[in-house]
Amino acid sequence: MHAPLKFTNHRIEEYALKVTYRPEDDTGKIIYNLSLIESRDLEFALSIMKEAHKRGITISDRLLVAGPGGQVAGYTVPDGRHAVCTMCSITLDALLLQRGIPASPIGGGIVEVDGRVAQRFTSMILYRDTTLDPLEVLISQEATSILDVMRHGKGNILANIRECHMEAEQLLGTVLDELSAIGFSGILDVGAPNVPLLGVPVSPQYIGVAMVGGTNAMAAVREAGKPVVTRALKGLIDIREMDYLDDY
């Protein structure tokens, strides 16, 4: 008997419950994305990642790099390739849950940026309606212009949105400030109760929280003409296995 289809919102909820990451201690497991690049493109990819982080369109400066034959959570990197693992932005949902703020994931899409300020979602794939990761789909459709955002402040980036109950608004602000202070970046915008955020409606008595996608940097590498295969929401990995961008 075949296993039933599992929609992305359920995958997110399952992973969020398994995250044990404690940013203040730098311990525990996070959700990660895995991208495969050609080994010869590694230095170029790292330079793009550093620039993307400097411009605020990544969520963390943590990464894991594994060469040909290396192992990443049981996956063997093929010959001629390097694996680059980054923190998935859905880790934020898990961190909110740990602090008593349940977050309902809405979807992933493309956000228009102008003057380095997020303007609106121009496309959206709802997590409840797909078994694929929306940002993977949008990367394959070449719908981004992340390099333009990095260099000129105008273009399209990957992002996602979730909603939290308005009763948690004050606590949400406190938690997001705490996470920002310890290096968890990439919050695009936080909405007001019952008000659409970046053009996306929220449920009654809820507020939206939009965040950059964890795959933006590797999507930018792909925009530059380098072969990249990305698998978002790849699984869980111990944060202590990851290095810092400044280590490279």
KOLRO-595049 format. One line per 3 residues: number of its first residue (from 1); their letters; for each residue x, y, z of N, C-alpha, C. Coordinates in nm, 3 decimals, decimal comma. Layout:
% residues N
NUM = a = X Y Z X Y Z X Y Z ~ ...
//
This chain:
% residues 248
1 = mha = 0,084 -0,120 0,000 0,000 0,000 0,000 0,088 0,125 0,000 ~ 0,056 0,217 -0,088 0,134 0,340 -0,098 0,104 0,433 0,018 ~ 0,208 0,506 0,062 0,188 0,604 0,168 0,104 0,719 0,116
4 = plk = 0,017 0,776 0,198 -0,066 0,888 0,153 0,019 1,012 0,129 ~ -0,030 1,100 0,043 0,039 1,226 0,018 0,044 1,309 0,147 ~ 0,156 1,375 0,165 0,171 1,462 0,282 0,190 1,605 0,233
7 = ftn = 0,096 1,691 0,266 0,104 1,829 0,220 0,208 1,906 0,302 ~ 0,259 2,012 0,242 0,375 2,081 0,299 0,346 2,141 0,436 ~ 0,223 2,187 0,459 0,193 2,243 0,591 0,207 2,138 0,701
10 = hri = 0,175 2,013 0,669 0,190 1,906 0,768 0,337 1,871 0,788 ~ 0,416 1,875 0,681 0,560 1,851 0,695 0,623 1,957 0,784 ~ 0,582 2,083 0,764 0,635 2,192 0,845 0,602 2,171 0,992
13 = eey = 0,478 2,135 1,020 0,436 2,114 1,159 0,515 2,000 1,223 ~ 0,537 1,893 1,148 0,611 1,779 1,203 0,756 1,817 1,233 ~ 0,820 1,887 1,139 0,958 1,929 1,162 0,967 2,027 1,279
16 = alk = 0,872 2,120 1,287 0,877 2,221 1,393 0,873 2,157 1,531 ~ 0,798 2,049 1,544 0,788 1,981 1,673 0,917 1,906 1,709 ~ 1,002 1,880 1,609 1,125 1,805 1,633 1,247 1,895 1,652
19 = vty = 1,231 2,024 1,625 1,343 2,117 1,641 1,375 2,134 1,789 ~ 1,503 2,124 1,823 1,548 2,141 1,962 1,648 2,256 1,975 ~ 1,660 2,335 1,872 1,759 2,444 1,867 1,736 2,547 1,976
22 = rpe = 1,845 2,580 2,047 1,844 2,687 2,147 1,949 2,790 2,105 ~ 1,907 2,898 2,039 2,004 2,996 1,988 2,094 3,055 2,096 ~ 2,038 3,073 2,215 2,118 3,133 2,322 2,233 3,044 2,366
25 = ddt = 2,218 2,912 2,347 2,324 2,817 2,383 2,397 2,761 2,261 ~ 2,342 2,789 2,142 2,396 2,735 2,018 2,400 2,582 2,022 ~ 2,291 2,522 2,064 2,280 2,377 2,070 2,147 2,333 2,010
28 = gki = 2,139 2,205 1,976 2,015 2,146 1,929 2,006 2,134 1,778 ~ 1,893 2,081 1,733 1,872 2,054 1,591 1,787 2,162 1,526 ~ 1,824 2,194 1,401 1,750 2,290 1,320 1,698 2,221 1,194
31 = iyn = 1,609 2,289 1,124 1,566 2,244 0,991 1,663 2,305 0,889 ~ 1,705 2,226 0,791 1,803 2,278 0,696 1,759 2,255 0,551 ~ 1,818 2,337 0,464 1,805 2,321 0,319 1,938 2,270 0,267
34 = lsl = 1,934 2,190 0,161 2,057 2,137 0,101 2,062 2,176 -0,046 ~ 2,175 2,234 -0,086 2,196 2,269 -0,227 2,322 2,201 -0,277 ~ 2,315 2,148 -0,398 2,431 2,086 -0,463 2,482 2,180 -0,571
37 = ies = 2,613 2,207 -0,566 2,677 2,289 -0,667 2,797 2,214 -0,722 ~ 2,847 2,256 -0,837 2,969 2,197 -0,889 3,086 2,243 -0,802 ~ 3,177 2,152 -0,775 3,287 2,182 -0,683 3,367 2,304 -0,726
40 = rdl = 3,381 2,323 -0,856 3,459 2,437 -0,905 3,392 2,571 -0,875 ~ 3,261 2,568 -0,841 3,188 2,692 -0,815 3,180 2,726 -0,666 ~ 3,248 2,650 -0,582 3,233 2,669 -0,437 3,273 2,809 -0,392
43 = efa = 3,389 2,857 -0,433 3,434 2,989 -0,388 3,339 3,098 -0,434 ~ 3,291 3,085 -0,557 3,196 3,184 -0,609 3,067 3,181 -0,526 ~ 3,018 3,061 -0,497 2,894 3,049 -0,419 2,910 3,110 -0,280
46 = lsi = 3,024 3,087 -0,218 3,048 3,143 -0,085 3,052 3,296 -0,089 ~ 3,108 3,351 -0,195 3,113 3,498 -0,206 2,973 3,556 -0,220 ~ 2,886 3,487 -0,296 2,748 3,532 -0,310 2,674 3,521 -0,177
49 = mke = 2,698 3,413 -0,105 2,632 3,394 0,024 2,672 3,504 0,123 ~ 2,798 3,541 0,122 2,844 3,647 0,213 2,778 3,780 0,178 ~ 2,769 3,808 0,049 2,705 3,933 0,007 2,556 3,933 0,041
52 = ahk = 2,491 3,819 0,020 2,348 3,809 0,051 2,323 3,829 0,200 ~ 2,409 3,772 0,282 2,393 3,788 0,427 2,414 3,934 0,467 ~ 2,512 3,997 0,407 2,539 4,138 0,436 2,419 4,225 0,401
55 = rgi = 2,347 4,187 0,295 2,231 4,265 0,249 2,103 4,229 0,323 ~ 2,110 4,133 0,414 1,994 4,102 0,497 1,889 4,014 0,433 ~ 1,927 3,936 0,331 1,828 3,850 0,267 1,857 3,702 0,291
58 = tis = 1,927 3,674 0,401 1,940 3,538 0,452 1,894 3,541 0,598 ~ 1,875 3,423 0,655 1,825 3,421 0,793 1,934 3,391 0,894 ~ 2,051 3,349 0,846 2,157 3,311 0,939 2,289 3,307 0,864
61 = drl = 2,399 3,323 0,939 2,531 3,311 0,878 2,591 3,173 0,901 ~ 2,505 3,077 0,936 2,552 2,941 0,958 2,538 2,858 0,831 ~ 2,635 2,769 0,808 2,630 2,681 0,693 2,717 2,559 0,717
64 = lva = 2,688 2,456 0,642 2,770 2,335 0,641 2,810 2,308 0,497 ~ 2,938 2,289 0,474 2,989 2,258 0,340 3,050 2,119 0,343 ~ 3,005 2,032 0,253 3,057 1,896 0,244 3,102 1,868 0,102
67 = gpg = 3,222 1,812 0,088 3,278 1,784 -0,044 3,236 1,649 -0,098 ~ 3,287 1,613 -0,216 3,252 1,484 -0,279 3,278 1,368 -0,184 ~ 3,179 1,280 -0,171 3,192 1,166 -0,083 3,158 1,196 0,062
70 = gqv = 3,140 1,324 0,095 3,105 1,361 0,232 2,963 1,321 0,267 ~ 2,936 1,316 0,396 2,805 1,275 0,445 2,733 1,393 0,510 ~ 2,605 1,407 0,476 2,519 1,507 0,540 2,391 1,436 0,582
73 = agy = 2,381 1,408 0,711 2,261 1,342 0,765 2,226 1,215 0,686 ~ 2,329 1,136 0,653 2,308 1,012 0,582 2,311 1,022 0,431 ~ 2,315 1,144 0,379 2,321 1,166 0,233 2,467 1,176 0,190
76 = tvp = 2,504 1,105 0,085 2,641 1,107 0,034 2,651 1,204 -0,083 ~ 2,742 1,300 -0,072 2,760 1,400 -0,177 2,824 1,333 -0,299 ~ 2,767 1,350 -0,418 2,821 1,284 -0,538 2,955 1,344 -0,583
79 = dgr = 3,025 1,269 -0,666 3,153 1,314 -0,720 3,135 1,443 -0,799 ~ 3,234 1,531 -0,787 3,231 1,656 -0,863 3,138 1,761 -0,807 ~ 3,079 1,734 -0,692 2,983 1,827 -0,633 3,022 1,861 -0,490
82 = hav = 2,974 1,975 -0,446 2,980 2,013 -0,305 2,836 2,037 -0,257 ~ 2,808 1,996 -0,136 2,679 2,025 -0,074 2,694 2,146 0,017 ~ 2,601 2,238 0,006 2,598 2,356 0,093 2,464 2,354 0,167
85 = ctm = 2,471 2,341 0,298 2,349 2,335 0,380 2,331 2,467 0,454 ~ 2,211 2,519 0,452 2,179 2,644 0,520 2,057 2,623 0,609 ~ 2,039 2,714 0,703 1,924 2,705 0,792 1,796 2,738 0,716
88 = csi = 1,694 2,656 0,734 1,564 2,681 0,673 1,487 2,782 0,757 ~ 1,419 2,874 0,690 1,347 2,979 0,763 1,231 2,924 0,845 ~ 1,188 2,802 0,816 1,080 2,741 0,894 1,127 2,713 1,037
91 = tld = 1,259 2,716 1,058 1,311 2,704 1,195 1,250 2,812 1,284 ~ 1,218 2,929 1,226 1,155 3,036 1,304 1,024 2,989 1,366 ~ 0,944 2,915 1,289 0,816 2,867 1,341 0,837 2,778 1,463
94 = all = 0,942 2,696 1,458 0,973 2,609 1,571 1,017 2,691 1,693 ~ 1,097 2,795 1,670 1,143 2,878 1,781 1,027 2,954 1,845 ~ 0,933 2,998 1,764 0,814 3,065 1,819 0,733 2,966 1,903
97 = lqr = 0,719 2,844 1,852 0,643 2,742 1,925 0,709 2,712 2,060 ~ 0,842 2,704 2,061 0,914 2,677 2,186 0,887 2,784 2,291 ~ 0,861 2,906 2,244 0,840 3,018 2,335 0,692 3,046 2,360
100 = gip = 0,609 2,949 2,324 0,467 2,960 2,355 0,384 3,036 2,255 ~ 0,434 3,049 2,131 0,361 3,121 2,027 0,338 3,026 1,909 ~ 0,225 2,958 1,904 0,197 2,872 1,787 0,184 2,957 1,661
103 = asp = 0,251 2,914 1,555 0,245 2,986 1,428 0,186 2,893 1,322 ~ 0,091 2,944 1,247 0,030 2,866 1,139 0,093 2,906 1,007 ~ 0,167 2,816 0,941 0,230 2,852 0,814 0,127 2,875 0,705
106 = igg = 0,142 2,982 0,629 0,048 3,014 0,522 0,102 2,971 0,387 ~ 0,219 3,021 0,350 0,272 2,985 0,220 0,404 3,052 0,190 ~ 0,462 3,016 0,077 0,586 3,075 0,031 0,564 3,139 -0,104
109 = giv = 0,640 3,245 -0,133 0,619 3,314 -0,259 0,730 3,410 -0,294 ~ 0,697 3,500 -0,384 0,789 3,602 -0,432 0,749 3,737 -0,374 ~ 0,846 3,807 -0,316 0,821 3,941 -0,263 0,895 4,044 -0,348
112 = evd = 0,822 4,145 -0,389 0,881 4,257 -0,463 0,951 4,351 -0,365 ~ 1,075 4,387 -0,396 1,153 4,477 -0,313 1,185 4,602 -0,393 ~ 1,170 4,719 -0,330 1,204 4,845 -0,395 1,267 4,936 -0,291
115 = grv = 1,383 4,990 -0,322 1,453 5,072 -0,224 1,495 4,992 -0,102 ~ 1,521 4,864 -0,123 1,559 4,768 -0,017 1,449 4,750 0,087 ~ 1,325 4,781 0,049 1,210 4,764 0,138 1,110 4,669 0,072
118 = aqr = 1,065 4,569 0,147 0,966 4,475 0,094 0,835 4,549 0,067 ~ 0,781 4,530 -0,054 0,658 4,600 -0,094 0,535 4,510 -0,086 ~ 0,542 4,393 -0,148 0,425 4,305 -0,153 0,464 4,169 -0,208
121 = fts = 0,385 4,069 -0,172 0,396 3,940 -0,239 0,332 3,953 -0,377 ~ 0,403 3,911 -0,479 0,347 3,913 -0,614 0,299 3,775 -0,658 ~ 0,341 3,672 -0,585 0,291 3,536 -0,610 0,301 3,457 -0,480
124 = mil = 0,218 3,356 -0,468 0,211 3,280 -0,344 0,162 3,139 -0,373 ~ 0,229 3,040 -0,313 0,182 2,902 -0,316 0,151 2,863 -0,172 ~ 0,027 2,827 -0,146 -0,015 2,794 -0,010 0,038 2,656 0,030
127 = yrd = 0,092 2,648 0,150 0,147 2,521 0,199 0,041 2,411 0,205 ~ -0,082 2,449 0,235 -0,187 2,348 0,251 -0,229 2,287 0,117 ~ -0,190 2,351 0,007 -0,235 2,307 -0,125 -0,127 2,241 -0,209
130 = ttl = -0,010 2,215 -0,151 0,099 2,157 -0,230 0,177 2,055 -0,147 ~ 0,228 1,955 -0,216 0,318 1,858 -0,152 0,464 1,895 -0,178 ~ 0,486 1,998 -0,258 0,620 2,045 -0,290 0,651 2,171 -0,210
133 = dpl = 0,779 2,198 -0,191 0,815 2,323 -0,124 0,796 2,438 -0,223 ~ 0,717 2,540 -0,187 0,690 2,650 -0,280 0,816 2,719 -0,332 ~ 0,916 2,737 -0,245 1,034 2,811 -0,288 1,117 2,729 -0,388
136 = evl = 1,118 2,596 -0,373 1,183 2,512 -0,474 1,117 2,532 -0,610 ~ 0,985 2,534 -0,610 0,910 2,551 -0,735 0,943 2,685 -0,799 ~ 0,945 2,790 -0,718 0,968 2,925 -0,771 1,112 2,942 -0,820
139 = isq = 1,207 2,877 -0,754 1,345 2,880 -0,803 1,352 2,815 -0,941 ~ 1,284 2,702 -0,957 1,287 2,631 -1,086 1,221 2,712 -1,197 ~ 1,130 2,802 -1,159 1,061 2,886 -1,258 1,139 3,013 -1,290
142 = eat = 1,256 3,028 -1,228 1,341 3,146 -1,250 1,263 3,275 -1,228 ~ 1,189 3,277 -1,115 1,101 3,390 -1,085 1,168 3,497 -1,001 ~ 1,294 3,478 -0,965 1,361 3,572 -0,875 1,457 3,666 -0,949
145 = sil = 1,491 3,774 -0,883 1,598 3,864 -0,930 1,675 3,910 -0,806 ~ 1,726 3,812 -0,734 1,790 3,837 -0,605 1,920 3,916 -0,621 ~ 1,995 3,889 -0,727 2,118 3,963 -0,750 2,090 4,112 -0,767
148 = dvm = 1,979 4,145 -0,832 1,941 4,286 -0,848 1,909 4,349 -0,713 ~ 1,843 4,274 -0,626 1,811 4,326 -0,493 1,940 4,348 -0,414 ~ 2,032 4,253 -0,423 2,158 4,265 -0,350 2,239 4,386 -0,395
151 = rhg = 2,239 4,412 -0,524 2,329 4,515 -0,578 2,262 4,649 -0,604 ~ 2,129 4,646 -0,627 2,061 4,771 -0,660 1,941 4,801 -0,570 ~ 1,905 4,707 -0,482 1,795 4,731 -0,389 1,658 4,716 -0,448
154 = kgn = 1,648 4,659 -0,569 1,519 4,647 -0,635 1,512 4,514 -0,709 ~ 1,401 4,441 -0,690 1,385 4,312 -0,757 1,293 4,221 -0,679 ~ 1,308 4,090 -0,701 1,219 3,991 -0,640 1,300 3,889 -0,560
157 = ila = 1,256 3,863 -0,437 1,322 3,764 -0,353 1,222 3,658 -0,308 ~ 1,275 3,550 -0,255 1,192 3,443 -0,199 1,158 3,476 -0,054 ~ 1,035 3,447 -0,015 0,993 3,474 0,122 0,878 3,382 0,159
160 = nir = 0,847 3,378 0,286 0,731 3,301 0,331 0,659 3,378 0,441 ~ 0,541 3,330 0,474 0,458 3,402 0,571 0,384 3,301 0,657 ~ 0,371 3,337 0,784 0,292 3,259 0,878 0,205 3,357 0,957
163 = ech = 0,107 3,304 1,033 0,023 3,391 1,114 0,019 3,341 1,258 ~ 0,012 3,437 1,351 0,005 3,409 1,494 -0,116 3,482 1,553 ~ -0,172 3,428 1,659 -0,290 3,491 1,719 -0,253 3,627 1,778
166 = mea = -0,345 3,721 1,765 -0,319 3,857 1,810 -0,292 3,866 1,960 ~ -0,340 3,769 2,038 -0,314 3,770 2,182 -0,165 3,755 2,213 ~ -0,090 3,703 2,115 0,054 3,682 2,135 0,137 3,798 2,080
169 = eql = 0,071 3,907 2,039 0,142 4,016 1,971 0,257 4,072 2,053 ~ 0,234 4,101 2,179 0,340 4,160 2,262 0,455 4,062 2,282 ~ 0,421 3,936 2,312 0,525 3,835 2,330 0,600 3,811 2,200
172 = lgt = 0,528 3,814 2,088 0,591 3,795 1,957 0,698 3,901 1,933 ~ 0,665 4,026 1,962 0,762 4,134 1,943 0,886 4,114 2,029 ~ 0,865 4,072 2,153 0,977 4,048 2,244 1,066 3,935 2,193
175 = vld = 1,003 3,826 2,150 1,079 3,710 2,103 1,157 3,744 1,976 ~ 1,095 3,814 1,883 1,164 3,849 1,759 1,283 3,941 1,787 ~ 1,268 4,032 1,882 1,380 4,120 1,920 1,493 4,038 1,981
178 = els = 1,459 3,940 2,064 1,561 3,856 2,126 1,635 3,774 2,021 ~ 1,561 3,718 1,926 1,624 3,637 1,822 1,713 3,722 1,732 ~ 1,668 3,843 1,703 1,749 3,934 1,621 1,880 3,969 1,691
181 = aig = 1,873 3,986 1,822 1,991 4,025 1,899 2,098 3,917 1,901 ~ 2,057 3,791 1,880 2,155 3,682 1,883 2,184 3,628 1,743 ~ 2,149 3,708 1,640 2,193 3,676 1,505 2,093 3,609 1,414
184 = fsg = 1,968 3,592 1,460 1,866 3,532 1,375 1,802 3,645 1,295 ~ 1,833 3,653 1,167 1,792 3,768 1,086 1,686 3,729 0,984 ~ 1,647 3,827 0,902 1,560 3,796 0,789 1,412 3,822 0,808
187 = ild = 1,372 3,885 0,919 1,231 3,921 0,934 1,200 4,036 0,839 ~ 1,108 4,015 0,747 1,072 4,119 0,650 0,974 4,219 0,709 ~ 0,870 4,167 0,774 0,767 4,257 0,827 0,676 4,179 0,921
190 = vga = 0,619 4,252 1,015 0,519 4,197 1,107 0,395 4,284 1,094 ~ 0,281 4,220 1,073 0,159 4,296 1,048 0,084 4,335 1,173 ~ -0,032 4,394 1,152 -0,123 4,430 1,260 -0,240 4,331 1,260
193 = pnv = -0,310 4,316 1,372 -0,423 4,222 1,378 -0,527 4,250 1,270 ~ -0,570 4,143 1,203 -0,679 4,148 1,105 -0,645 4,227 0,978 ~ -0,517 4,258 0,959 -0,476 4,340 0,844 -0,385 4,257 0,753
196 = pll = -0,410 4,257 0,621 -0,321 4,184 0,530 -0,177 4,231 0,544 ~ -0,084 4,138 0,527 0,058 4,171 0,535 0,121 4,150 0,398 ~ 0,179 4,256 0,344 0,240 4,253 0,211 0,144 4,196 0,107
199 = gvp = 0,015 4,228 0,126 -0,087 4,185 0,031 -0,149 4,051 0,059 ~ -0,103 3,981 0,162 -0,155 3,847 0,194 -0,253 3,859 0,311 ~ -0,379 3,817 0,293 -0,476 3,826 0,403 -0,444 3,727 0,514
202 = vsp = -0,480 3,763 0,636 -0,464 3,674 0,751 -0,602 3,642 0,807 ~ -0,608 3,540 0,891 -0,734 3,500 0,953 -0,780 3,606 1,053 ~ -0,910 3,613 1,080 -0,958 3,707 1,183 -0,889 3,683 1,316
205 = qyi = -0,847 3,791 1,380 -0,779 3,791 1,510 -0,635 3,738 1,502 ~ -0,579 3,739 1,382 -0,440 3,694 1,365 -0,355 3,805 1,306 ~ -0,223 3,792 1,324 -0,127 3,884 1,264 -0,028 3,804 1,180
208 = gva = 0,018 3,864 1,072 0,111 3,796 0,983 0,256 3,828 1,017 ~ 0,343 3,731 0,990 0,488 3,749 1,006 0,554 3,698 0,878 ~ 0,619 3,788 0,805 0,685 3,752 0,680 0,835 3,745 0,700
211 = mvg = 0,896 3,647 0,636 1,039 3,624 0,653 1,103 3,586 0,520 ~ 1,229 3,624 0,502 1,299 3,587 0,380 1,317 3,436 0,375 ~ 1,324 3,381 0,256 1,345 3,239 0,240 1,490 3,201 0,266
214 = gtn = 1,510 3,084 0,324 1,645 3,039 0,354 1,725 2,997 0,233 ~ 1,661 2,994 0,115 1,729 2,951 -0,008 1,763 3,068 -0,100 ~ 1,747 3,192 -0,052 1,773 3,308 -0,138 1,916 3,311 -0,192
217 = ama = 2,013 3,284 -0,105 2,153 3,295 -0,148 2,184 3,196 -0,260 ~ 2,137 3,073 -0,246 2,166 2,973 -0,349 2,086 2,999 -0,476 ~ 1,968 3,060 -0,461 1,893 3,101 -0,580 1,970 3,209 -0,656
220 = avr = 2,039 3,296 -0,582 2,120 3,400 -0,645 2,238 3,339 -0,721 ~ 2,296 3,234 -0,665 2,405 3,163 -0,734 2,353 3,107 -0,866 ~ 2,234 3,053 -0,862 2,173 2,999 -0,985 2,146 3,110 -1,086
223 = eag = 2,102 3,226 -1,038 2,079 3,340 -1,127 2,206 3,379 -1,202 ~ 2,321 3,359 -1,136 2,450 3,395 -1,196 2,495 3,295 -1,301 ~ 2,414 3,194 -1,327 2,445 3,098 -1,432 2,516 2,973 -1,387
226 = kpv = 2,524 2,953 -1,255 2,590 2,833 -1,202 2,486 2,724 -1,177 ~ 2,518 2,599 -1,210 2,422 2,490 -1,184 2,401 2,469 -1,034 ~ 2,277 2,473 -0,992 2,242 2,453 -0,851 2,116 2,368 -0,843
229 = vtr = 2,119 2,268 -0,758 1,999 2,189 -0,727 1,971 2,206 -0,579 ~ 1,854 2,258 -0,546 1,822 2,288 -0,407 1,705 2,203 -0,360 ~ 1,719 2,152 -0,238 1,611 2,079 -0,172 1,583 2,148 -0,039
232 = alk = 1,473 2,222 -0,036 1,433 2,290 0,086 1,368 2,191 0,182 ~ 1,362 2,228 0,309 1,302 2,140 0,411 1,360 1,999 0,402 ~ 1,493 1,992 0,389 1,557 1,863 0,367 1,549 1,772 0,489
235 = gli = 1,555 1,832 0,609 1,549 1,750 0,729 1,602 1,827 0,849 ~ 1,650 1,752 0,948 1,702 1,811 1,071 1,851 1,782 1,084 ~ 1,924 1,879 1,139 2,067 1,862 1,157 2,109 1,937 1,284
238 = dir = 2,212 1,888 1,350 2,262 1,953 1,471 2,335 2,081 1,434 ~ 2,300 2,191 1,500 2,360 2,321 1,469 2,511 2,319 1,490 ~ 2,560 2,231 1,576 2,704 2,226 1,604 2,784 2,168 1,487
241 = emd = 2,714 2,109 1,390 2,782 2,061 1,270 2,805 2,174 1,169 ~ 2,746 2,289 1,195 2,753 2,399 1,100 2,860 2,500 1,141 ~ 2,924 2,557 1,040 3,024 2,660 1,061 2,961 2,798 1,041
244 = yld = 3,047 2,901 1,041 3,004 3,038 1,014 3,060 3,083 0,879 ~ 2,988 3,172 0,812 3,036 3,224 0,684 3,176 3,283 0,697 ~ 3,204 3,347 0,809 3,335 3,409 0,828 3,447 3,307 0,837
247 = dy = 3,412 3,179 0,853 3,515 3,074 0,858 3,570 3,044 0,719 ~ 3,504 3,097 0,615 3,544 3,065 0,478 3,599 3,189 0,407
//
